[in-house]
Amino acid sequence: GNSTYSPALSGGSVRLVRNDTSNTPENYQAGACALDSIASTPSTNFVLNANGTVKDLTTGLVWDRCAYGQTWNAGNQSCDGTAQSFDWASAISMADGLSGYKGASDWRVPNIKEMGSIVETCRFNPSFNLAVFPNTPVANWQTSTIAYQSGSPWYVAGDNGNSTYSPALSGGSVRLV
């Protein structure tokens, strides 16, 4: 509904809300959702593969669990190293040139809808399920989609999962699909 402020309001109700200290960003940032939130990308929607890829059972897409530039560490089920940063054209070119990466030759940069499908809406910094995508950097994520009106590439913000387009985005991480 709409909210209005009226200094002349003489009656009304006030709802008191208790501060639940267990429901702080520090307590759910590491992988779980806030206590009152429902996961948009629960781990049960994914099949984890030994080679560092994951199949999304909702979309059928196979994703790299690591940002490009990180290395899959099967021993600790994590991504090691630092993600590389790419401008849009370089990201597309890099993906097009991959052959045999993690056992496949059809890797590509996801489109904006695909990238949005793995955003965890109940998390932030980063806005991804860390049980599925470990050590995900808080970064802007390149997509293959170009905004029709501006000709600028769309990207997904890794801190909050919002998507936007910008001609000024000079570098972003890439999660291959």
Summary of the structure (lengths in Angstrom):
residues: 177
radius of gyration: 19.5
end to end distance: 40.2
largest distance: 71.3
contacts: 460
relative contact order: 0.19
helix: 12%
strand: 21%
